[in-house]
């Protein structure tokens, strides 16, 4: 009975199905029929996600965005490779493991628009999200790395056959799949864990969308700042930067501009306003360099020329001074979890985010490096080799592999380089001092078809294409030209200006790697037009002007007609359709509901109709309507929206369920549409009314809304059916309320799928501590090691070392998470007395990890709590001061201020510490590696290798080991007295262990060394007692007396002296 009341049989327009009537018709679309599963036709929830190869199967087509399953279209032979590994150096056991690989290609359905193809947004491999380049991606770096494992073809009309498929199928045997067949190729994919079988893959693709820019492309120079939304059309020049900004850094939130002095300035409104960053300012930063930030946009390290680098950990709001390469540098870049610096012919890689910069590669004589760029996993460096343009590639700054450039007409050096991804293909582009351009995708370098008139100073990528700018060498005035290319081969001039200044014009966009991709919502009218065009109904035969709703996405992959598909949208977007002439000719008109009634009819105006309005209270209405939908936030799961109703005047029982195939990220939108669906069910509860009209009312078309009065009681009706015959019009009507089609309810957001944990192994900040022993149990030969990861994907590390006589590194320690608390100081910490509490200095430290530093009580402080080590430079040698803090205050996301300090603990020097000094909290996060006495005084090479990182990618550094762990403290007091010709000497010892009340000698303490000299005579005496006598007969005065405690490993420690007269 309920189904009978809710069901309205729709009438399909004649040109949707062959043989239809050539009279007016209407497509009815009652919500009741939609929620009844026995009459559902059209797209279904989750359609296309099970895309398997079968004869006559449907290829999914995405309009907007949606998730589709892939269908294997090619599978290469299974290839076995035997991997041999030796468990340890020397004669360790060698193991073998067989791994299996296969080249596979998977179809992604059909492109709705063959000229454009589709955009790949996300990939799930065996249920795990591996690739996500949407704006909200939390695995951007991992996605860029995974993109190296496959090749994506969008299904457009310009794609070529895949070379990896040709490798085993033969050239000429692989179709290009142009004209609407997107696919993805995994060459030599590891299928060992799947017993040689293909993985299960789900893809999110978009038919209409854009690859970044997510922010503008900007053009900065001394005289101003301008923006472009598309890289081609530029705004007017805005405010000039407060400094002669010859350098530019893009971040997700702001642009940072700076010159060689002054301050760093940033703008987050495309140059309308500038704000000075706090902290250290630039110093000798060079000219015309495009800087880079870390993948998360927070960490920035800026080259300082021959001066120290500057660092920000909050996206450019504040900078501190850090270290620099010994020879300086002109550019710093982020590469595979670490920072790399480029100098004229050298590369440096910092293991500690700018604190130190060990040399990692020397390019050699004849080379001059001019520019560089990193896509976070690969760096391209440009310059000249003996007057010939040069470009080299590196993944770790440990080498630089030269690449073969095309022959340029007159260029002598590469002056700009950048990276981007166009239609899924990676591109490198270089510019030269002659203005010539070249590019490389997966093959050889190719000379671009167009060139700039002068030296290329900057190239950038906005997500869809490249922009480049050139300048001539004028001094009074200067010509600057910008060009744009969507394919790296053909470049169009977008601006050509002469300016009264000498400057390095810079271009920048973020994201710098090639960008996120975002799917645009599609107009409902666009979907309707596409459906009609699919069945050869031209746009001249339909009117979709009222369908202005925006649809996030829908997947079409079933055996239904275009009418079925349109009917699905009618129930969700609340419109009807009818064939009639609405003033623009006879066509199918799609009309939104909720319009005003055009006329009010009475019983006198009709031939036959209802005699009275039925009482609707007796009809059963659903108490709850559950609407399932596709939510990309939940990885295209099907969350439910539940709409509930209660009424004291009607029979409200039971529940109904509906599922909609449309994609909704906005919980409010789907909740409001579900609320409207429920309201419409209540309004249409009485079903249809049949009314016979005279032919004088032929002007009333299908879909029209009227008022109908029976005995003075007016009800609003919407026409859902129309037939003419025998001189009368037989019509069907549905009760309608104008207020039904609006809703202001809010929805509960869908529970987002937990993103996969970061998988890109970042570099480890490793610190070796040559400091005094910290506890009684550490009376050994050892060295402290502190380590912490620079990314969330840090699963520990291995400490390795190489002795002077070694040719390779050996493993020493396994360092496990969570690691140590390590950071860099912001300001200068001045020297202070070790005998009094330091209440003058405040140590501000930026931590590498999100750790807590606890404030201590006075009792904890007096009990030697809050110990930390702070580095200082002693003539080029790194030394450590051990301190204590009492008070800790968090002043930033990872920034802490430490005050109330005890200085020079454990007999370390209370020295001055410059900005960028290393901070290490001396707590449970410190590990200790055993050492040998033969190594004392030798240079040892250290490196800390992240678990999962190639050892050669870890930065190494050399330090002399002085065994501070066994250096004895100076005595507390020395007493010296001359009694005739005898010196009477004694001391109060100071031991390294125990407490002040109960001091404990080291087990390696071997007594005292006493010396006396008058300048001409000298005596040295070793004793085990705290006193001794020295015969000084015939000596002159004054006599200088010293005493030091001795250690069996390190010998005599620091001396204490007295002068005897």
DRENFI-857980 format. One record per residue (C-alpha): x, y, z. Coordinates in steps of 0.02 Angstrom, whole numbers, plus 32768, in hexadecimal, padded with zeros to 4 digits. Example, Ala and Ser with C-alpha at 12.3 -4.5 7.8 and 13.67 -1.06 7.14 Angstrom:
// DRENFI-857980
82677F1F8186/82AC7FCB8165/
***
This chain:
// DRENFI-857980
800080008000/808D8076802B/80E6804C7F8A/8049806D7F28/803781167F7A/80EB81477F5E/810481077EAE/80E781737E17/810B81257D6F/8178819B7D0C/815D81B87C53/81F981B27BE9/820982377B63/81FF81F67AB2/82B082157A7C/82FB81BC7B11/82BE81137AD5/829C80E27A21/81E780D579EF/81A6814B7A73/810A81B37A59/811D825479F9/80AF82B27A73/80D783167B0B/811A82B07B99/816182C97C44/81E2826F7CAB/8197825F7D58/820C824B7DE9/81BB822C7E90/822E82127F23/81C181817F56/81F4811D7EBE/82A881447EE1/82AA80FC7F8F/8250805F7F56/82D77FE37F1F/825D7F857EAD/825480157E32/8304805E7E3A/835D80757D95/83F380DF7D68/849C80F27DBD/84B380987E61/851A80B67EFC/85CC80767EE7/85B5805A7E2E/8655803D7DCC/86C080127E62/86BD7F597E33/87027F6E7D83/872B7EC17D40/87527E887C91/86BD7E307C44/86707E227B98/85F17EAD7B83/861D7EF97C2B/86057FB17C4D/8697802A7C57/867B80A77CE2/866D815D7CB0/868B81E37D31/8639828D7D2A/868583007DAB/86E8828A7E18/86CE81DA7E56/872081367E83/873280AA7E05/877B7FFD7E0A/88017FD77D8B/87FB7F517D06/889B7EF97CD0/88BA7F107C16/896D7ED07C0A/89D77E5C7C71/8A8B7E387C4D/8AEC7D9A7C76/8B1F7D747D28/8BD77D9F7D43/8C3B7D527DD0/8CD07DA97E1B/8D417D5D7E9F/8D7A7DDA7F22/8E187DAA7F82/8E427DFA8027/8ED07DE180A2/8E9A7DEF8156/8F3D7E40818F/8FE87E758152/906E7DF6812F/90397D428135/8F857D5D8167/8F007CE58126/8EBD7D12807A/8E017D018061/8D9D7CF77FC2/8CEB7D327FA4/8C847D207F07/8C187DB57EDA/8B9A7DBB7E4D/8B6E7E4D7DDD/8AEE7E6A7D54/8AC17EF97CE0/8A067F197CE5/898D7F957C99/88E07FBE7CDE/885180197C8B/87F880A07CED/8755809E7C8E/8729811D7C0A/874D81D67C02/86B0823F7BF7/870F82BF7B90/878F826A7B1E/87E2830D7AEE/8811832F7BA2/881882847BF4/880B82717CB0/887082A97D47/88B582277DBF/8897825E7E72/88B081C77EE2/88E381107ED9/88BF80857F56/892C7FEA7F44/88E67F527F9C/887A7FC48005/89078037803A/890F80EC8000/89B680FC7FA5/899E81957F37/894182347F63/895F82DA7F0B/88C083307F45/88D183D77FA0/88B183838049/892F82F7802E/899082C380C8/8A0682568063/8A4182D27FE0/8AF7829F7FED/8ACC81E67FED/8A5E82017F54/8AE882577EF4/8B5981C27F1A/8AD581417EEC/8AB4819D7E49/8B6081637E10/8B1C80B07E0F/8A9480C87D8D/8A6981277CEF/89BC81737CDE/896781947C37/88CE82077C44/887281C27BAC/8882825C7B3E/88A082697A84/895A82887A8F/899E81FB7AFA/8A1D81837AAE/8A3A80C87AC6/8A8D809B7B6A/8B46806F7B55/8B437FF07BE4/8AB87F907B8E/8B167F9A7AEA/8BAE7F507B41/8B5B7EA67B4E/8AD17EB37ACA/8B3C7F007A43/8B3B7FAA79F0/8AA07FC37987/8A3D7F4279E9/8A017FB67A73/896B80267A54/897180D97A93/88BE80D07AD5/8898817E7A9A/87E981C27A97/87A9819F7B45/8804810A7B91/8867813C7C2C/88DC80B97C71/896E80A17CE5/8A0B80397CCE/8A727FEC7D5A/8B197FB87D0D/8B767F2C7D66/8B037F347DFC/8B347EC97E91/8AAF7E417EA3/8B117DCF7F18/8A9A7DE77FAA/8A047DC17F3B/8A477D1E7EF3/8A5D7D6F7E49/89AA7DAF7E40/89767E607E16/89477ED47EA6/88977F0F7EC6/88917FC57E90/880F804D7EA6/882680F87E59/87D781A07E76/87D282007DD3/878382A27D99/873B82CD7CF0/873A83877D0F/87B983D57D7F/885984307D8E/8908840B7DC4/894B84947E35/896385297E3C/891685237EE6/896285D07EFA/899586547E7E/8A31865D7E16/8A8F86F97E4C/8B0D87697DF5/8B7B87CC7E6B/8C02884D7E4B/8C4888E87E9F/8BBC89567E5F/8B2488EF7E88/8AC2884F7E97/8A3E880A7E21/89DA876B7E17/898C86F87D96/8902867A7DB3/893186157D1A/89E586437CF6/89AF86A27C5B/8949873A7C8E/89A187AD7D08/895688277D83/899088DA7D8F/8A2F88F87DF1/8A0D89037EAC/8A70894C7F3C/8B2C893D7F29/8B7A88D07FB0/8BC689308042/8C7188ED800D/8CC788D77F65/8C7F88297F5A/8CF087C57EE8/8CC487217F3E/8C1D86C97F52/8BDD86317FB0/8B2C85EB7F98/8AD6858D8026/8A23854B8033/89EE85E1809A/8A5A86748064/8AE386B67FF4/8B8686EB8044/8BEF87737FF2/8C9B87AF8022/8D3888027FE5/8DEB87FE8022/8DC6885E80C3/8D3988A88129/8CAD88308157/8C4C87A08110/8B9E87D980DA/8B08876D80B6/8A6087888063/89C88718806C/895687858002/89B787837F5E/8A1A88207F81/899588947FC4/89EC889A806D/8A96886680B3/8AC888338162/8B7A882981A3/8BAE878181EA/8BF987858298/8CA4874682CB/8D4287458262/8D4387A281BD/8D9787718119/8E5087878100/8EA787808059/8E248711800B/8E56872A7F56/8DE2875B7EC9/8D5A87087E65/8D4586647EC2/8C9F860B7ED7/8C9C85BC7F83/8C3F85237FC0/8BE484E7805A/8BCD8438809F/8B3883D1805F/8ACC840680F3/8AF184BD80D0/8B3584DF817E/8BF284CD8178/8C578546810D/8D1485558106/8D5785E980A4/8E0885F88063/8E6E868880A8/8EF486968023/8F97868F8084/8F3886B28126/8ED4863A8192/8E3085F48151/8D8986278199/8D0185AD81CE/8C4785B581F2/8BDD85288239/8B368584822F/8B2485A78177/8B8986488171/8B4086A98203/8BE286A58265/8C9786808237/8D30864D829A/8DE686458269/8E2C8596824E/8ECD85528203/8F13855A8152/8F8684F880E0/903A852A80FC/90418579804F/8F9385C48058/8F06859D7FDD/8E8E85F37F66/8DF585807F75/8DAA85027FEE/8D2C847C7FC0/8CCC83EF8014/8CFD83437FD1/8CC982978013/8CAF82CD80C6/8D48833E80D7/8D8283EB80A5/8E018400801A/8E6A849A7FF4/8EB484C77F4B/8F55852A7F37/8FB985577E9B/8FF684A57E80/8FC984497F20/8F3383F57F70/8F1583EB802C/8E958387808F/8E6383B9813F/8E3E832A81B9/8DF0839E8239/8D82841B81DA/8E0484A081C1/8E73848C8259/8F04843F81FB/8F26842E8140/8FA583A68115/8FE383A38062/8F9683118003/8FCD832D7F4E/904C83947EEE/901883A57E38/90C883C87DFD/912F84457D9C/90DE849F7D0A/902F849A7D56/8FCD852D7D99/8F23850C7DE6/8EA285977DCD/8DF585557DFA/8D9D84BF7E45/8CF2847A7E6D/8CB083E27ECA/8C0C83847EBA/8C3283427F69/8C73829C7F23/8CE382D17E96/8D4C836E7E80/8D8083BC7DDB/8E1484347DDF/8E3D84A57D4D/8ED5850A7D1E/8F6685047CA4/8FF684907C7E/908284F07C29/900785637BD0/8F8A84DA7BA1/8EDC84CF7BF3/8EDA84477C77/8E5383F17CDD/8E6A83627D58/8DF482F67DBE/8E0582B77E71/8D9882617EF3/8E0782787F8B/8E8583027F62/8F0B827B7F6C/8F2A82857EB2/8EEE82E37E18/8EC7827C7D7C/8EDB82E87CDE/8E4D82E67C61/8E5B83007BA6/8E0C83A57B74/8DDA83D07AC2/8E4A84407A5A/8E2384F67A80/8E41857F7A01/8EA285F67A72/8E8985C77B28/8F1F85B17B99/8ECA85847C3E/8E2785477C8A/8DE285D47CF4/8D3985917D32/8CED84E57D4D/8C4584A87D8B/8BD5840E7D97/8B1C83ED7D79/8A9D83677D4E/8A2B837E7CB6/89A282FE7C95/89F982847D08/8AA182947CAF/8B3882DC7D0E/8B9783687CB7/8C3B83C17CD8/8C5484687C81/8CF584CF7C76/8D1685807C3A/8DBC85C87C00/8E1C866A7BF9/8DEB867C7B42/8D3086687B67/8D2785BC7B18/8CBD85397B71/8CC3847B7B77/8C5A83F67BCB/8C5D833E7BF7/8BD382C77C26/8BF7820D7C2C/8C7082137B99/8CFB82807B57/8D0B833C7B6A/8CB4839B7ADD/8CCC844D7AA3/8C2C84B27ABA/8BDA84FC7A20/8BE285AC7A65/8C6186147AC4/8C6986B07B2F/8CCA87477AEE/8D48874D7B7D/8D8B86F47C16/8D0986877C6E/8D0C86B87D26/8C7E864E7D69/8C0985BE7D3C/8B7485827DA1/8AE685067D92/8A35852F7DCA/89ED84817DBE/89B1848B7D0A/8A4084DB7CAD/8AEA852F7CB6/8B1185E87CBB/8BBB86357C99/8BFF86E67CA0/8C9887357C51/8CF887D87C67/8D7988317BFE/8E17887B7C47/8DDF89307C41/8E11899F7CD2/8DA38A387CC0/8D0E89DD7C77/8CEF89257C62/8C7F88BC7BF3/8C23882F7C4B/8BBD87AB7BED/8B51871F7C34/8B1686867BD5/8AA285F57BFC/8A9885417BBE/8A1B84B77BDF/8A8984327B90/8B3C846F7BAC/8B5884747AF0/8AF3850A7AB4/8B0085AF7B10/8A9286487AFE/8AC286F87B35/8A5587347BC4/8AAC87D97BEC/8B3488447B9C/8B6688DD7BFF/8BF489597C12/8C1589917CC4/8C838A1A7D0A/8CE789AA7D7D/8D6B89247D7F/8D23888C7DD4/8D1287D07DD1/8C5987B07DAD/8C1B87147E07/8B8686A27DEB/8B3F86297E6B/8AA985B97E8E/8A80853B7F14/8A7984A57F16/8B2584A27EC6/8B2D83E87EA2/8AA683DF7E1E/8A1283F57E86/897883B37ECF/88E483907E60/883483C47E8B/8793838E7E38/871C84177E09/866483FF7E2A/85FD83EA7D8D/855E84487D64/84C783D87D62/849E84257CB9/854683E87C78/852083367CB0/8474833F7C60/84BC837F7BBC/854082F67BBC/84BD826E7BD8/845282AD7B49/84E882BD7AD7/851582097B03/847181CE7AB4/847E82467A20/840682C87A63/845183717A36/845284017AB0/83D9845F7A3E/835383E07A6E/835E83FD7B29/8354848D7BA4/83BE84727C40/83D385287C6F/837E85107D18/83F284827D4E/847084EF7DA6/849B847A7E37/855184487E49/8572838D7E4E/8611834D7E9D/861082AD7E39/85B682137DFA/85EF81717DA9/858A81257D1A/85A6806C7CFB/8504800E7CE2/84807FD07C68/840880617C71/83CD80E67BFB/83F4819E7C00/834281B87C40/836681437CD2/840181A67CFD/83A4824C7CF4/831982077D61/839B81E07DE6/83D382957DEA/831D82D17DEE/82FE82817E96/839882D07EE3/839A837B7E91/82DC838F7E87/82AE83B77DD4/823783717D51/823B83637C94/81BC83797C0B/81B8838A7B4E/8166842B7B1B/818784D37ACE/81B5854D7B58/81D485D97ADD/8275859C7A8D/8230850F7A24/81F8845F7A47/8275840A7AB9/828A83AB7B5A/828784297BE8/82D084057C92/8275846D7D15/82A884847DCA/8222846A7E4C/81E784EE7EC5/81AB856D7E45/811285D97E60/806885977E2A/803985DE7D7F/7F7C85D47D96/7EF7859A7E10/7E7085287DC8/7DC784FD7E13/7D4D84707DF6/7CFA84DA7D71/7D9A84E07D08/7DAF84237CF5/7D4F83957CA5/7D7283127D29/7DD6830A7DC9/7DD382E47E82/7D3383147EDA/7D8883377F7F/7E3583377FCA/7E5E82948022/7E8B829280D8/7F46826D80DA/7F5182478193/7F2C818E8173/7FC581758103/805E8127814E/80F48197814B/81A6815C816D/81EB818B8216/829F818281D9/82ED8195812E/839E8150811D/840081928089/84A58141805B/851C81A07FEB/85D0819F7FAD/864982008018/86FC82177FD9/8734824B8087/8709819A80BF/876581508028/86BF813A7FCE/866D80DB8057/85B080ED8066/8584814C8105/84CC8165812F/846D8205814D/83D381E581B9/8341825F81B6/82BE8247823D/820B82888248/8186828182CF/80D282C182C8/804082B78343/7FC482CB82B3/80018245823A/8032818F8238/80F08190823D/813880E0823D/81C3807B81F1/826380AA8199/829280C080E4/833D80B68093/838281067FF8/842D810A7FA8/846B81907F34/84FD81787EBB/8536822C7EC5/85D7825E7F1D/85C882D47FB2/86588313801B/85E98397806C/8583834280F4/851283DB8100/84E183D18049/84B283188049/8457832D80F0/83EF83BC80AA/83C6835B800E/839282C68078/8328833980E3/82D3837C8046/82B682CA8008/825D82A180AA/81F4833E80A0/81C383167FEC/818F8265801F/811882B0809E/80D5832D801F/80B882A57F9B/807082268014/7FC382217FC2/800A81EF7F18/7FC982357E74/7F2A828F7E46/7EDE82737D99/7E8B830C7D4C/7E3E831A7C9E/7E5383C67C54/7DFD84167BBF/7E68843F7B27/7E5784F57B54/7EE084D37BD3/7F5C848E7B54/7FD2851A7B85/7FF284C57C2D/809184617C0C/80D283CC7C6D/813283F97D0D/80C384927D29/808984BD7DD9/7FD684F67DF8/7F6085157E87/7EC384A87E85/7E2B84D77EEB/7DA6845A7F23/7D1884A87F85/7D85853C7FAE/7E1584D47FED/7EAF84F27F81/7F3C84767F6D/7FDF84917F0D/7FFA840D7E85/808B83E57E0F/806783937D66/80C082EC7D51/806282A17CBC/800E82E37C1E/7FB2828F7B8E/7F4382D97B0A/7EBA82797AAF/7E0482867A82/7E0483427A98/7E3383397B4F/7ED4833C7BB4/7EED82B17C32/7F6882EC7CB6/7FB682AA7D56/7FE483187DE8/804583087E88/802B836E7F26/80B883EB7F38/80F484667FBA/816284F67F87/81BB84F4802E/81EE843F8016/828884687FB2/82EB84CA8031/8343848C80CD/83BB84D8814A/83EA843F81AE/84A0841481D0/84EE836A81C0/856E830B8224/860F82FA81C1/8639824A8189/86C281F481E9/875D82098180/87C381718159/8863817081BC/88EC81A38143/897C812C8130/8A118152819E/8A9E81AF8146/8B10813680ED/8B9981A680AA/8C2D81848118/8C77822A814C/8D29824D817B/8D5D823C8230/8DA882CB8293/8E36826D82E6/8EAA82BA8367/8F43826A83B6/8F6682AF8464/901982B384A4/8FE882E88554/900F82B58607/8FBE8218864C/8F0E823C8685/8EF581B48709/8F56813E877B/8F2780AC870A/8F7F81018678/902F80F486BC/906780A88617/90B180DB8571/901981128510/8FCD819B84A6/8F1D81DD84AE/8EAA81D88417/8E0A823D8401/8D988225836C/8CEC825C8332/8C908250828D/8C6882E5821E/8BC3829B81E1/8B32823B822E/8B6C81A081CF/8BFE81808241/8C1180D08283/8CB980E382D2/8D6980E5828E/8E11808E8292/8EAB80E982CF/8F4280C38263/8FF780F48274/909880E68210/914380EC8262/91DC813A8212/921B809081D7/917180538199/9138805580E5/907F8040810D/900280658196/8FCF7FE9821C/8F2E7FE3827E/8F3D80178334/8E9380388380/8DDB801F835B/8D7D80BF8385/8CC480A583A4/8C30811D83A6/8BFB819283F0/8CAD81CF83E9/8D02825F8440/8CCA8312845F/8D37837A83EB/8D26842B83AB/8D7D84C98373/8D8A856983D8/8D46860D8395/8DAE869483E7/8E5986AA8434/8E76866084E1/8EFD86C58536/8F86867E85A5/8F628678865F/8FAC86408703/8F9F8587872E/8F9785B687E6/8EF1861387E8/8E4485F787A0/8E35864A86F6/8D9786B486FA/8DCE8725866C/8DC986B285D5/8D2C866A8587/8D4C85D68515/8CCD85CF8487/8CD4852A842C/8C7684E78394/8C61842A83A7/8C6683B18315/8BD9834B8360/8B38837383BA/8B7B834B8467/8B5283938511/8BD483E18584/8B9883DD8637/8BA9846986B5/8C02842B8752/8BEC844D8809/8C7A849D8869/8C9D83F788BC/8CA9839F8813/8D1D842887D5/8D8E8417886E/8D8D835B8853/8DE1837887AA/8D4383698743/8D2883C3869D/8DD4839D8656/8DF983C885A1/8E8F83E38532/8EA9847D84C5/8F2E8482843E/8FAD850D8423/9039852983A8/90EB851F83EA/915785548358/90F884E882DC/90E384578355/90378430839D/90378431845B/8FAA841984D6/8F7284738572/8F06840E85E9/8E808478863C/8DE1846986A1/8D3E84C68691/8CB184D8870C/8C27853486B0/8BE585058602/8B5E856385A3/8B17853184F9/8B0F85CC848B/8AF0857C83E0/8ABD84DA838F/8B68848F83B1/8BBE85238402/8BEC852A84BB/8C3B85AB852D/8CAB856B85B9/8CDB85DA864C/8D2885CF86FA/8DC6857886C1/8E5985208712/8EF2853586A4/8F9284D58687/8F58843486D8/8FCF839D86E1/9063841186CB/90308449861C/905484FA85E1/8FC9857A85FC/8FE985C48550/8F8C863584D8/8F1885DA8460/8EE9862883B7/8E3D86178366/8E24856C8318/8E80851083A2/8E4B845B83BA/8DE084368452/8DD683848496/8D6C8356852E/8DD182DC8598/8D47826385C6/8D1481B0859D/8D2081D784E3/8DDF81D384E7/8E36813384B4/8EEC810584D3/8F6380AA8461/8FFD805084A5/90A780948474/915D8058847E/91F480AF84C7/925380A08423/91D7811883D4/91F981A7844C/923A823E83ED/920C81F78342/9190823782C2/90F481CC82B5/907481DC8229/8FBF81CD8264/8F1981BE820C/8E6981978247/8E06813181C8/8D49813081D4/8CFB808481D0/8CC1806F811D/8D3D80EE80DA/8DCF80C4806A/8E6D80DB80D3/8EC18140804A/8E3481BF8055/8E5C81E5810B/8ECF82798128/8F7482538180/8FE682C181E7/909182B18239/90B982D882EF/915282B9835C/912A825083F4/917982948493/91258219850C/90D9829F857B/907F821185D3/912581E48628/9176828E863C/918E82B086F6/914D83508745/91C783CF8790/91DD83C4884C/916F843388B6/9200848B890F/92BE848A890B/932684B989A5/93E084E0898F/945E851B8A12/951C852C8A0F/956F84F08AAF/962585168A98/966084B18A03/95C284468A02/951D846389AC/948B841B8A0F/93FB83F98997/934A83B989B5/92A183C1895F/91E983A68979/91B3832988F4/911A83398884/90D682968843/9067827A87AB/8FE5820587F5/8F7A81F3888F/8F34828C88E7/8F7A8325893E/8F6282CD89E4/8FA6822589A8/901A82418914/905881A888B6/90F981968855/90FA814E87A8/9138809B879F/91B780DC8723/91FA81648797/92B4814787B5/92E781D68826/93318284881A/93B782D687B3/94158361880C/948C83D887B2/94F9846587F0/956784DE878E/95C3858087AC/95E4859786F1/968F854486F8/966B84A9875F/95D684348750/9598839B87AF/95068325878B/94C482AC880E/9436822D87FF/93E281F588A1/9347819B88DC/9338820B8975/92EF82B98983/9396830289C0/944D82FC8996/94F3835689B8/957083968936/962583C5895A/964A8470890C/96F9848E894F/974F851488E6/96B0854B888F/968185FF8878/95D486468899/954C86548868/9529859D884E/9490856787EB/943B84CA882B/93B4846887CD/934E83CD87F1/92DE83648782/927E82C4879D/92B38233872F/924C81B486CD/92928111868A/9243813585DF/925581F185C8/92E7821B8638/92EE82BC869B/92548327869A/923E83E186AF/92BE84308724/92AD84A587B8/9344851487DE/9388857D886C/942085F18878/949385E1890E/95078670893D/
***
